[in-house]
Amino acid sequence: MPSQESRPTIHIPGTTSHTIAPRAGLDRREGTLRYLKAGTGAPLVLLHTVRTQAEHFRLLVPLIAQRYTVYALDLPGMGYSEIVPGASYDEPAMRAGVERLLTELDLHDVTLVGESMGAVLALTAAAELPERVRRVVAVNAYDFRDGIARSGILARAVVGGVLAPVVGPVIAGVEPRSALRKILQGGLGDKSALREDYVDELLRVGGRPGYPAVARAVYQALPSLIAARSHYPEIKAPIHLVYGEKDWSRPSDREANRQLLPAADFAQVPEAGHFIALERPDVLADLLNAVA
């Protein structure tokens, strides 16, 4: 579990915090993973967005914990999962973290739910482990060019600066509260859905030693999320594609995924943006409880 100094300031009622240790004999760049667990019933795994953590689902977990045993994962290097120097944060490496959760806990008949980057990982993990995955709910899949840069001018400037040679590592280590808040609000239809204590928690995590290197590596690896679309046709489980009406993806991006996944159910949430788990957790809960 996280040390007393590094425990999150937000607690989701009914959850307990757990860790998965690196596997013996493997590359030490495979760090300890932290996840939250709650509820009873069939297993459901929640995978968060770029630059967030398990607490991204703080409003959703209580709405589904009576129907599912919920596992909310901190993806490798993010939240309170271990930061390992030199680790990769491309799609295959992040997917390996999801697969570790499923295999180490020996989960079967799993509903995989991901938002943004987590949606891509839910889809590719389902392709990789068909014997363990029952269903996939992919919310605002982050598998298109520009991504968070579509949040607004500030986001484009920040991401461009983080990716720049020489000065990129320095910029990655500077994260003013006002800038983070503005970028996150650019992913919301309802700006008031961004809670101040959540911003505080993200900034606290962003201050962990080594986190700026993780943030830069994640942005550098975003093209690998686009490349991961090649795995989508391999998925055997039923799929729900969910998009916010005001998501950063364009109609052409959404249609491209519908073409790749013609059997998938498709839903659009009116007025919602990229972070549906923050502003419309009720919509996701209704969908998940209906298919439990």
Buried (B, 14 or more C-beta within 10 A) or exposed (E): EBEEEEEBEBEBEBBEBEBBEBEEEEEEEBBBBBBBBBBEEBBBBBBBBBBBBBBBBBBBBBBBBEBBBBBBBBBBBBBBBBBBEEBBBBBBBBBBBBBBBBEEBEBEEBBBBBBBBBBBBBBBBBBBBEEBBBBBBBBBBBBBEBBBBBBBEBBBEBBEBBBBEEEBBEBBBEBEEEBBBBBBBBBBBBBEBBEEEBBEBBBBBBEBEEBBBBBBBBBBBBEBBBEBBEBBEEBEBBBBBBBBEBBBBEEEBBEBBEEBBEEBEBEEBEEBBBBBBBBBBEBBBEBBEEBE
